Amino acid sequence: MPYVITEPCIGVKDASCVDVCPVDCIHTTDEAPQYYINPDQCIDCAACEMACPVNAIYYEDDVPADWKQYIQVNAGFFK
């Protein structure tokens, strides 16, 4: 999974990341607390990371230690 959406997205769901994603790999539901990046579709372009107004998106290797669980949270949304 190249990019991961973490805790700052919860309750915000701004959608700026969705608007810039060239492969439409960022999804959510009305019930979900945040957006999620599909690890099988993400092309590692970083457009979402730059567009996020709350700095919630990180390259997988750069996810802060406190938010590492979001790697599995994002992947699990698509299973």
N, C-alpha and C positions, 0 to 999 in steps of 0.2 A: 504494500500500500504506500504509494508515494506521499500523499498528503492526508492529514487527519484534522478533523474539526473537533475542537476541545471545549471545555467548560464555558468560556466567555460567550459562546453562542446561545447557551441555554436561556430561554425566555426572550431572546432578542430576535432571532430568525429574520435578519435584515434582508436577505436574498441578493445582496450585491454580488456575492460569489456565484450564485446561480446565473445571473445575467451575463457574466464574463466567461463562463466555462464553455470552451469550444466543443466539448464532446457530451455535454448534458449529463454529467455523472454525479451531480449533487442533488439529493432528494430529501424529502421529508413527508410527513403526513400531518394532518390537522392535530392529531393527538400527540405527536412526537414533540419533545421539548427543544429540539435543535435540528439543524441540517446535518446530513451525512454524506460522505464521499464514497462512491462505489469503488473499491480497490481494483476491481477487474476492468473498469472503464477508464479510470484516471490515466492521463498520458503524461503526468509530471510536468505540466507547463508552467505552474506557479501563478497563473492569472488569478486564481481564487485567493491565494495568500495575500497578494497585493491589494485586492479589492475589499477585503474584510475590514469593516470599520471598527471592530472590537478586538482585532488581533487574536482571533480564535483558531486560525489555520496555521499548521506547522508541517514542514517536511517530517516524515516519520522519525527519522534519526534525531531531529531537533525538538521533539515534543518534550516539554519540561517533565521532570520526574514525577511531580505531583499529578500530572494528567496522563501518564502512560496508559492508564486503563481505557482511555478514549480510542486507542488503536483498535482494541477488541470491540468496543462499543460501536464504532463506525462499521467495522467488518460485519459484526453481528446483525446490524440493521438489514443487511442484504441477504441473509440466510433464511 
